[in-house]
Amino acid sequence: MTAVHADPGARHESAGLAAHAGLSPRHLQRRFTTELGIPPAAYVERVRVEAAQRALETRPEDVPEPALVDQSAPSPA
């Protein structure tokens, strides 16, 4: 989990996370789900979303302008 928090945007695949933990991918899946209630991929996604939310809250100037446009609003004619 430390690796995921240290670099949320990195490629965190089950095999790599399992190797880092010294477990087989299947055993990591079982242990992760038992301990945290969600599979590793869902955890990685959650960490990424939370990191993005923090970035938006603390550094909105770093977000490209198109990402801030309300896509649901009608476009000007």
C-alpha positions in Angstrom: 0.0 0.0 0.0 2.9 2.3 0.6 4.0 2.1 -3.0 0.5 3.1 -4.2 0.3 6.1 -1.9 3.9 7.2 -2.8 3.0 7.3 -6.5 -0.7 7.0 -7.2 -0.2 7.6 -10.9 2.3 4.8 -11.4 1.3 1.5 -13.0 0.2 -0.7 -10.1 -0.6 -4.1 -11.4 -1.6 -7.1 -9.2 1.6 -9.0 -10.1 3.9 -6.1 -9.1 2.0 -5.4 -5.9 2.0 -9.1 -5.0 5.8 -9.4 -5.7 6.4 -6.3 -3.6 4.4 -7.9 -0.7 6.1 -11.3 -1.2 2.8 -13.0 -2.1 1.2 -14.6 -5.1 -1.2 -12.4 -7.0 -4.1 -14.7 -5.9 -3.1 -14.6 -2.3 -2.7 -10.8 -2.4 -6.2 -10.6 -3.8 -7.7 -12.7 -1.0 -5.8 -11.0 1.8 -6.5 -7.5 0.4 -10.2 -8.2 0.1 -10.4 -9.8 3.5 -8.5 -7.0 5.3 -9.8 -4.0 3.4 -13.1 -5.2 1.9 -12.1 -4.3 -1.6 -9.8 -5.8 -4.2 -6.4 -4.3 -5.0 -7.5 -2.6 -8.2 -10.4 -0.9 -6.5 -8.0 0.3 -3.7 -5.6 1.7 -6.3 -8.4 3.5 -8.0 -9.6 4.9 -4.7 -6.2 6.2 -3.9 -5.9 7.9 -7.3 -9.3 9.6 -7.0 -8.4 10.8 -3.5 -5.1 12.2 -4.8 -6.8 13.9 -7.7 -9.4 15.5 -5.3 -6.6 16.8 -3.0 -4.8 18.3 -6.0 -8.0 20.0 -7.1 -8.6 21.4 -3.7 -5.1 22.5 -3.0 -3.6 23.4 -6.4 -6.4 24.2 -8.9 -4.0 26.3 -10.9 -2.2 23.0 -11.9 -5.3 21.6 -13.5 -5.6 22.2 -17.3 -8.4 24.5 -18.1 -10.4 22.0 -20.3 -10.6 19.8 -17.2 -12.4 22.6 -15.3 -15.1 23.2 -18.0 -18.5 22.0 -17.1 -19.2 19.3 -19.7 -22.9 19.3 -18.9 -23.4 22.9 -19.7 -24.7 23.8 -23.2 -22.0 25.0 -25.6 -22.3 28.6 -26.8 -24.0 28.9 -30.2 
